[in-house]
Amino acid sequence: MAFLELDNVSAAFGPATNQTVVLKDINLSVEENEFVAIIGFSGAGKSTIMSLLSGLLAPTTGEVRMKGEVVKEPGPDRGLMFQNYSLLPWLTVNDNIKLAVKTAFPKLRKAELDEKIEHYVKMVKLGHAGERRPHELSGGMRQRASLARTLSLDPEVLLLDEPLSALDALTRSELQDQILNIWETDRRTVVMITNDVDEAVLMADRIIPLTMGPEATLAKEFVVNMERPRDRQTLNDHPEYMRLKSEITSFMMQLNKESKELSTSAVIPMPDVRPKDFTPISGSPRLKNKPAQPGTPRSAA
């Protein structure tokens, strides 16, 4: 039995008479402590998969299960980190995390609560910024605060929905390493959404492409047989890294090519309509009642 799974799941939106099927026949099995990356193009339905796994969205058909139990709603056992940082702007970093911890663990004593907040703030290297509000932080620091808030729930599964896509390259690399260090220390189950092949190969145990939508589904998986910890400084010299990067990139580009070939833009013929002739007929009321032009003196009554 898989730790987390999507069993023949489909997701459609709209009324029953005119539904758009975003995902179709999705089957995914994630083992405990495994790091799985789902890679795909924008608009294919990657975030919809995350909504299904987290319980924010119910499947149209099929089931989402965790440890054999059907997922029916969100829960602290599945921590979701969004693309944007989603921090409450009027609260400090500490208070954003405090709100999450108090919601998930309402019976914690104040000393335990403060200790938990301090632990996760320091884990993401924000000990110096705990009393700052989001507008006082850089983009990378906001994402660190978001990661600390998610980790503070002690989730068994960490769901990462392209959380690093908006960051600059250096900040993104730093946070990738930070997430990997946390994962290798705590060994939580991770499902990550990304559109970056290099990021997927660096971080994941398995990489699963998502085909182009609509009716997107998961394609064949790529297993990353590379030792851990992985050193990004030497990856470009690693033959397995180069092989995987080349194969996955080629596969994704082929998906894109096939999608473009299948999509035919329907040409709708326009009716042969000619414009009317609006030239006024001599002596028509339109000429008689024509308003005077600006600056033209009116005749006396």
JOTATA-V858824 format. One record per helix or strand of 2 or more residues. SS is the DSSP state (A for helix, B for strand). FROM is the first residue (numbers start at 1). TO is the last residue. If there is no record, write none. Layout:
BEGIN
ss->(SS SS)
from->(FROM FROM)
to->(TO TO)
END
This chain:
BEGIN
ss->(B A B B A B B B A A A A A B A B A B B A A A)
from->(4 16 20 35 46 61 69 78 93 110 127 134 139 157 169 189 197 206 218 235 239 285)
to->(13 18 30 39 54 66 70 81 104 123 129 136 151 161 186 194 203 210 223 237 262 288)
END
